Amino acid sequence: MMKFVLWLIALAGFVYSIGYAVVLWKQHRSRTGAVAVTLLAISLVVLPFFIRVR
């Protein structure tokens, strides 16, 4: 159950971060910022695969 909650939190953070990256890309014309936020969002989803939660 706890793993499910942690994955749900990670997924919510990923969706929020990708949404913010899209806003940066379209409205603020900050391409480097959008790419950086996207990379951080991807790392948010990938890193739990390498970290063991007991």
N, C-alpha and C positions, 0 to 999 in steps of 0.2 A: 504494500500500500504506500509506503514512504517513497519508494522509487517512482511510483506513478505521480505522486505529488511533485517530486523534484523535476521530473520530465515535463510536467504540465507548466511549472514555473519557468523552466528553460524555454519551452515552446512559446509561452506568452511573451517573454523577453525578446525572443527572436522575431516574432510577428511585430511587436512594437518597434524594434530597432529597424527592421526592414521598412516599415511605414515611415519612420523618420528619415531614413535614407532617401526614400522616394520624394519626400517633401523637400529635402535639401537639393536633390537633383533637379527637380522641376521649378520650384518657386524661388529658391535662393541662388540658383546657378553655381552652387558650390560643389563642383565635381569631385575634388579631392576629399572633401569632407564626407560626401556620400559614399565614396569607395571605402574610406576608412571605417565608417559606421557599418557598412555591409560586411567587411572583413571581421569586425568585432562580433557581429551577429552570427556569422558562420562559426566563429570560434566558440561562441556561447553554446552552440548545439554540438560541436565536435568534441570539445574537451571532456564532457561527462563520460564519453566512451573510454577515456584514458584514466579516469579517476574512479576508484572503487568505493562505492558507498556500502557500508556494512549495515 
